């Protein structure tokens, strides 16, 4: 991926993280999965595991977007250095 592509990806990631609807979906999903995890019966190991994994995936999506933003900052620095 070129630095320009990384910079564009970072801009898109930043737009998503600033979007209220996106954040409501992410937060709502995490809360829903946590509620369902807590509702699992003690013997339902697989159910608890699945909901715990779902929570991890939701959190990973947010972290990945944050990583794209940081990579984009570095890419913009590279672009600026080349254009000097």
C-alpha distance (Angstrom), angle and dihedral (degrees) to the residues before:
residue distance angle dihedral
X1 . . .
X2 3.77 . .
X3 3.80 122.0 .
X4 3.80 88.0 -110.4
X5 3.81 90.4 55.1
X6 3.79 90.7 48.3
X7 3.80 90.7 50.3
X8 3.83 91.0 51.3
X9 3.79 91.3 47.2
X10 3.81 89.5 51.2
X11 3.80 91.0 51.8
X12 3.80 90.9 51.8
X13 3.80 91.6 47.2
X14 3.80 90.7 50.1
X15 3.81 90.8 50.4
X16 3.79 90.3 52.7
X17 3.79 93.6 48.6
X18 3.81 90.5 50.3
X19 3.81 92.9 47.7
X20 3.81 111.8 104.6
X21 3.79 94.6 -152.9
X22 3.80 92.6 51.0
X23 3.80 90.9 49.0
X24 3.80 91.7 48.3
X25 3.80 89.6 52.4
X26 3.81 93.0 48.3
X27 3.79 93.9 45.4
X28 3.79 93.0 41.9
X29 3.80 91.7 50.8
X30 3.77 92.0 50.9
X31 3.81 92.3 48.4
X32 3.81 91.6 46.7
X33 3.82 92.7 50.3
X34 3.79 91.2 46.6
X35 3.80 91.5 50.7
X36 3.79 90.8 49.6
X37 3.80 91.1 47.0
X38 3.80 90.2 53.3
X39 3.82 90.9 48.0
X40 3.82 92.6 56.4
X41 3.76 115.8 112.7
X42 3.81 116.2 -111.9
X43 3.81 91.6 -108.6
X44 3.83 93.0 51.3
X45 3.79 98.1 94.1
X46 3.80 93.0 153.6
X47 3.81 92.6 50.8
X48 3.79 92.6 50.3
X49 3.79 90.3 46.2
X50 3.80 92.6 51.4
X51 3.80 94.0 49.4
X52 3.81 91.8 45.6
X53 3.80 89.1 51.8
X54 3.81 91.0 48.4
X55 3.81 89.6 54.1
X56 3.80 89.8 50.4
X57 3.81 90.7 51.8
X58 3.81 92.7 50.9
X59 3.81 90.3 50.0
X60 3.80 91.0 46.3
X61 3.80 91.0 55.4
X62 3.79 90.2 56.9
X63 3.81 92.4 45.4
X64 3.80 91.1 49.2
X65 3.80 91.1 53.2
X66 3.80 89.5 49.6
X67 3.82 88.9 50.4
X68 3.81 90.5 52.3
X69 3.80 89.2 52.6
X70 3.81 92.2 52.0
X71 3.81 91.4 46.4
X72 3.78 88.7 50.5
X73 3.79 91.0 55.2
X74 3.79 89.7 55.0
X75 3.79 90.9 45.8
X76 3.81 91.4 52.5
X77 3.81 89.3 51.5
X78 3.81 89.5 51.9
X79 3.79 91.0 49.2
X80 3.80 91.1 49.2
X81 3.81 91.4 48.9
X82 3.80 91.9 51.7
X83 3.80 92.4 47.4
X84 3.81 94.2 52.9
